[in-house]
Amino acid sequence: MARDSVHGSLPTATLGETLAVVGNVFVPNIAKGVIIRRPMAVGVVEKLGLDKRSIRRLQKLNEKYGPGPLMLNTPKSKPMALVLDPDHANRVLNETPEPFATAEWAKQKALEHFEPDMALVSHGPERAERRRFNEEVLQSGCPVHGLGARFAQVVEQEASELLTFVERHHGKLDWSMFEATWNRVVRRVVLGDTARDDRALTEMLEKLRSAGNWAFLHPGHDRLQDAFHERLRTYLKRGEAGSLAAEIARASTNANTQPEHQVPQYLFAFDPAGMTTFRALALLAAHPNQTERAQVEITEHDLERAPKLDFLRACVLESLRLWPTTPLVLRQTTEETEWENGTMPAETSVLLLAPYFHRDDRYLDDANLFDPDLWLQPGEVGNWPMIPFSGGSGICPGRHVVLLVTSLMLARLLQGREYRLEPPTRLLSSKPMPPLLNNYDLAFKVTGR
Ligand code: HEM
């Protein structure tokens, strides 16, 4: 179907509106750090409420242009479209990777600093093989991974060490204490107990991720990347029992698989899972009635058996809905695509801003409240795109492992204890949840129940 305006007849934002999207959406997200967060910038974005402006900006465009998709006024060589309609979001996610490829240009430039052959930035047969491998290792169809009981043991050991430390520090728990514990859990779950104290590996990856934040603007750390992959290979060869490395050693591979380019994603993506857990703890501390539900769930289950803790998982999902750690979901069209309003050119970067959908107060009654029931009765929001883990065939294959480990961590921290936010006014159940919650300066006073 030939159409004759700038981009077929899809509406196109003016230059001023495009610059406003850059200022309200791209700048704050790039400043916070797309691949690794910059704590100072997170603090500034929280204080200025910039994430709310990004949602408002897209709402205004939606009110002016209708469902879109809305082409931005970018150079012809880099077409870019905003998805403004829930059905369009579902279409893009469901029709991944053809014609909406996960291997989007900006993402490729960011990830090539440490995992250039990762599934997310691959296409065709290579992507298919890497996706298959990740689904197999992470058992993406199972709510509880086969190694769940072992992961539960790791969480129990590390949480109990953390809580002893907290007691020695007059009941104070802050981000730096939690982060050290979380990183140990992550290294043990992904690579095995011998990696528990390999902080150097985490630091190497952090440096590579920092370069990833700058995408094509950073020349890269080639030698460091080689050294990091070499160190990772040692763990993968060892394939320690009880860790994902053992699953990797067992999984079938071929020349396309490139396991050592998939595993950095496991390590790196567990990082936002830690932030999410800490924010979920803050949500619970601020909502005593929901904490009571969590405590009931904890007493009803044997945590050693890695139960599926539905309520705590819903709290983690709420933390991710309110403050998604992957706010920008990007796709790139592999061919021209047809929409009700016109044609989108091939090689367009298609942007889904998760908070725009997650916090749409025009349609969702509880958009800005902490409402775990949203996930316990998913029928309530119908097909509305709730996409903290993306969706469709590109959905995060690690989501169940994440929900398992984070809910078990919350259960162990909450068991027999009470948490008060310091200061207690940081979040209030009587007020809308803030556009961003800076995890780096969260602190709790922990007491026995
Ligand atoms: C809070 C934690 C996490 C969140 C919010 C999250 C979210 C996401 C999202 C949104 C994507 C799709 C990105 C896109 O399409 O551009 C993705 C992809 C992926 N995630 Fe996660 N993730 C998390 C943790 C993990 C963990 C811990 C693992 C592994 C242990 C993992 C493994 C993967 C893999 C392998 C992909 C690539 C999938 C593909 O393209 O085939 N994720 N994740």
Residues whose N, C-alpha, C, O or C-beta is under 5 A from the ligand:
A	BS01	HEM	T102 A119 L120 R131 N134 Q265 Y266 A269 F270 P272 A273 T276 T325 T326 V329 L330 I387 P388 F389 S390 G394 I395 C396 P397 G398 V402
